[in-house]
């Protein structure tokens, strides 16, 4: 899927003042990172390492994992398509509604969609996008099946998630994580997969040389060395999400029970695309039209920002609801 992702800010250049469509933090100061990258001309004039092994070793050290259990990719989406290719033609089951790339990747590589108990590959986003809901336990699958757990939003969750070490020890789980979301650097495109070496080795054979650029490798190493400088107040963001959800429920919206900084809401009337365009044109506020993930043309996804910004959005939506009554 090329079009229809959450942060489609590029479609509204110069119009958006506050962005609620992306699930990551919007106010992270990357001035120092940008200045440092600008002082490294070799990142532009030299080939990067064919494989980003230096970042993989760093992540294995941070998570206390054995060698060969981490593969860094050009964003988590790159990993999704690589996994779908690795298990091409097999039976897949996807917990829905969810991120549409799992289904797109499976269709690209000839997967057959089956019932959970028949699946060779099970896809689970946990916490889930777009509703922020969380499953306490991994699903029961048939012997030999592999579960892909997309934990890209775990840093924004108020509930503990499966650890990387647990994932490796199980031997039947591939976990997706995202430095893009952890550090709010979507332009760098850096994700990674964690799994038992027996699962990881055939995946790494599919990775193209130089798939992660030198600037992304260098920035990842610098960010991972400075993790304390990039805190995420998951509890505070969740509180704001809950406050916004309560306000929308009072306007007649149905709202998901999220554990994250974002939630899914269903309009009491009208369409998500109509509300989205109205908010951009009238107030410069961008939300996520979630209809392509849920199949419901009345579904939107909202990610909490600052309290002031959130109030702007609540008031604007209230005006839109009133105008339709």
C-alpha positions in Angstrom: 0.0 0.0 0.0 1.6 3.2 -1.1 -1.2 5.6 -0.3 -3.5 5.6 2.8 -1.0 5.4 5.6 -1.6 7.4 8.8 0.8 10.3 8.5 -0.1 11.6 5.1 1.1 15.1 5.9 2.8 15.2 2.6 -0.6 15.5 0.9 -1.4 18.7 2.8 1.8 20.7 2.6 1.4 24.2 4.2 -2.1 23.5 5.5 -1.5 21.4 8.6 -0.8 23.2 11.9 -1.3 20.2 14.3 -0.8 16.6 13.3 -2.9 13.9 15.1 -2.6 11.4 12.3 0.8 9.9 13.3 1.1 7.7 16.4 4.6 9.0 17.3 5.6 12.1 19.3 5.5 15.3 17.3 7.5 17.7 19.5 10.8 15.8 19.8 13.9 18.1 19.4 16.3 16.6 16.9 18.3 19.7 16.4 21.5 18.2 17.9 21.0 15.0 15.8 20.6 16.9 12.6 23.6 19.1 13.3 25.7 16.0 14.0 24.6 14.2 10.9 25.4 17.4 8.9 28.9 17.3 10.2 29.5 13.8 8.8 29.9 14.2 5.0 31.2 10.7 4.7 27.7 9.4 5.3 26.8 10.8 1.8 30.0 10.0 -0.1 30.8 6.5 1.1 28.9 3.2 0.9 27.4 2.1 4.2 28.0 -1.4 5.6 26.3 -4.0 3.3 24.3 -5.1 6.4 23.7 -3.0 9.5 25.4 -5.4 11.8 26.8 -2.8 14.1 23.2 -1.7 15.0 22.2 -5.3 15.4 25.0 -6.0 17.8 24.1 -2.8 19.7 20.4 -3.9 20.0 21.4 -7.4 21.1 23.5 -5.9 23.8 20.8 -3.6 25.0 18.2 -6.4 25.2 20.6 -9.0 26.5 20.2 -11.3 23.5 22.6 -13.8 22.0 24.2 -13.1 18.7 22.2 -13.7 15.6 18.8 -12.9 17.1 18.3 -9.3 15.7 17.9 -8.2 12.1 17.7 -4.5 11.3 15.6 -3.4 8.4 14.5 -0.3 6.5 11.6 0.3 8.8 9.3 -2.3 10.2 7.3 -2.4 7.0 10.4 -3.8 5.2 10.5 -6.6 7.8 6.8 -7.3 7.2 7.3 -7.9 3.5 10.5 -9.9 4.1 8.7 -12.2 6.5 5.8 -12.6 4.0 8.3 -13.5 1.3 10.1 -16.0 3.6 6.8 -17.9 4.2 5.4 -17.3 0.7 2.5 -19.5 -0.3 1.8 -20.7 3.2 -1.4 -20.3 5.3 -1.8 -17.1 7.1 -4.1 -15.7 9.7 -4.3 -12.0 10.6 -6.0 -10.6 13.7 -8.1 -7.7 12.4 -8.9 -4.9 12.2 -5.2 -3.9 12.0 -2.4 -2.4 9.9 -3.2 -3.2 6.3 0.4 -4.0 5.3 0.2 -7.5 6.7 -2.5 -8.4 4.3 -0.9 -6.6 1.4 2.4 -8.4 2.0 0.7 -11.8 2.3 -1.2 -11.3 -1.0 2.0 -10.2 -2.7 3.7 -13.5 -1.8 0.7 -15.8 -2.5 -0.4 -16.6 1.1 -3.7 -18.4 1.6 -5.8 -16.8 4.3 -7.2 -19.5 6.7 -8.7 -20.0 10.1 -6.4 -19.4 13.1 -6.1 -23.2 13.9 -4.9 -23.9 10.3 -2.4 -21.1 9.9 1.3 -21.6 9.5 1.9 -17.9 10.1 -0.1 -15.7 12.5 0.1 -11.9 12.4 -0.7 -10.0 15.6 -0.2 -6.3 16.2 0.2 -5.9 20.0 -0.7 -3.2 21.1 -2.8 -3.0 18.0 -3.0 -0.3 15.4 -5.5 1.4 14.9 -7.4 0.8 18.2 -4.6 0.6 20.7 -6.0 -2.5 22.2 -3.8 -5.1 23.9 -3.9 -8.9 24.2 -2.7 -10.3 27.5 -1.6 -13.6 25.9 -0.3 -14.8 22.6 -2.9 -16.9 20.6 -2.9 -20.6 20.7 -1.5 -21.8 17.3 -0.9 -25.2 15.8 2.5 -26.9 16.3 5.2 -25.6 14.1 3.3 -22.3 13.4 5.1 -19.0 13.7 3.5 -15.9 15.3 4.6 -12.5 14.1 4.1 -10.0 16.9 4.3 -6.4 15.8 5.3 -4.5 19.0 6.1 -1.2 17.3 3.9 0.7 19.7 5.1 -1.0 22.9 7.0 2.2 24.0 3.7 4.0 24.0 1.8 1.4 26.0 0.9 1.5 29.7 0.8 -2.3 29.7 3.9 -4.5 29.7 4.5 -6.5 26.4 6.3 -9.6 25.5 10.1 -9.0 26.0 12.6 -9.7 23.3 14.3 -12.3 25.5 11.0 -14.2 25.9 10.5 -14.0 22.1 13.9 -15.6 21.5 13.4 -18.3 24.1 10.0 -19.4 22.7 11.5 -20.1 19.3 8.2 -19.7 17.5 7.8 -15.9 17.6 9.2 -13.1 15.4 8.9 -9.7 17.1 8.9 -6.5 15.1 10.1 -3.3 16.8 10.6 0.3 15.5 13.4 2.8 16.1 11.3 5.1 13.9 8.6 5.2 16.6 10.8 4.9 19.7 12.8 8.0 18.7 10.3 9.8 16.4 12.4 9.6 13.3 10.1 8.3 10.6 12.3 9.8 7.8 15.2 7.4 8.7 13.2 4.2 8.3 14.8 1.9 10.8 13.0 -1.2 12.3 14.2 -4.6 13.5 13.1 -8.2 13.9 13.9 -10.3 17.0 13.7 -14.1 17.0 15.4 -17.4 17.6 18.5 -17.8 15.4 16.8 -20.7 13.7 14.1 -18.3 12.5 16.4 -15.4 11.8 19.0 -17.1 9.6 16.7 -17.7 6.6 15.2 -14.3 7.0 18.7 -12.6 6.8 19.4 -14.5 3.5 16.6 -12.5 1.9 17.9 -9.1 2.9 19.3 -7.0 0.1 22.8 -5.4 0.5 22.8 -1.8 1.6 19.1 -1.9 2.4 19.7 0.4 5.4 21.5 3.6 4.4 24.6 5.0 6.1 22.8 8.0 7.6 20.2 5.7 9.2 22.9 3.4 10.6 24.9 6.3 12.1 21.8 8.0 13.5 20.6 4.8 15.1 23.8 4.2 16.9 23.8 7.8 18.2 20.2 7.6 19.3 20.7 4.2 21.1 23.7 5.7 22.9 21.4 8.5 24.2 18.2 6.8 25.0 17.8 8.6 28.3 17.6 11.9 26.3 14.4 10.7 24.5 11.9 9.7 27.2 8.3 8.8 26.4 5.7 9.7 29.0 3.4 6.8 28.0 1.2 7.2 31.1 0.8 11.0 30.5 0.0 10.5 26.8 -2.5 7.7 27.7 -4.2 10.0 30.2 -4.7 12.6 27.5 -6.0 10.0 25.1 -8.5 8.9 27.7 -9.6 12.5 28.2 -10.1 13.0 24.5 -11.9 9.7 24.2 -14.3 10.7 27.0 -15.0 14.0 25.3 -15.8 12.2 22.0 -18.0 9.7 23.7 -20.0 12.6 25.0 -20.6 13.6 21.4 -21.9 10.2 20.4 -18.7 8.6 19.2 -17.9 4.9 19.9 -14.3 4.8 21.1 -11.8 1.9 21.6 -10.3 0.8 25.0 -6.8 1.7 24.2 -3.6 1.2 26.3 -1.6 3.6 24.1 -1.5 7.2 23.1 -3.9 6.7 20.2 -7.4 5.3 19.8 -10.0 4.4 17.2 -13.3 6.3 17.1 -16.4 5.8 15.1 -18.4 8.9 14.0 -22.1 9.1 15.0 -22.8 10.5 11.6 -21.0 11.3 8.4 -17.8 9.9 7.0 -14.2 9.9 8.3 -12.9 11.4 5.0 -15.4 14.2 5.2 -14.4 15.1 8.8 -10.7 14.8 8.0 -10.9 17.2 5.0 -13.1 19.6 7.0 -10.6 19.7 9.9 -7.7 20.4 7.6 -9.4 23.1 5.5 -11.0 24.9 8.5 -8.5 24.5 11.3 -5.3 22.9 9.9 -5.8 19.8 12.1 -4.9 16.4 10.6 -6.5 13.1 11.8 -6.2 9.6 10.4 -8.9 8.2 8.2 -8.9 4.6 9.5 -11.5 3.2 7.1 -8.9 1.3 5.0 -7.9 -0.6 8.1 -11.4 -1.3 9.5 -13.6 -1.3 6.4 -15.9 1.2 8.2 -16.1 4.6 6.4 -17.0 6.2 9.7 -13.7 5.3 11.6 -11.0 7.7 12.5 -7.8 7.3 14.5 -6.5 10.0 16.8 -3.1 10.2 18.5 -2.9 12.5 21.6 -0.6 15.4 21.5 -0.2 18.3 24.0 -3.2 19.2 26.1 -3.6 22.5 24.3 -3.5 20.8 20.9 -5.9 18.1 22.0 -8.4 20.8 23.2 -8.2 22.5 19.8 -9.2 19.2 18.1 -12.0 18.4 20.6 -13.5 21.8 20.1 -13.2 21.6 16.3 -14.9 18.2 16.2 -17.6 19.5 18.5 -18.3 22.3 16.1 -18.5 19.8 13.2 -20.9 17.6 15.1 -23.1 20.7 15.9 -23.1 21.8 12.3 -24.7 18.5 11.3 -27.5 18.5 13.8 
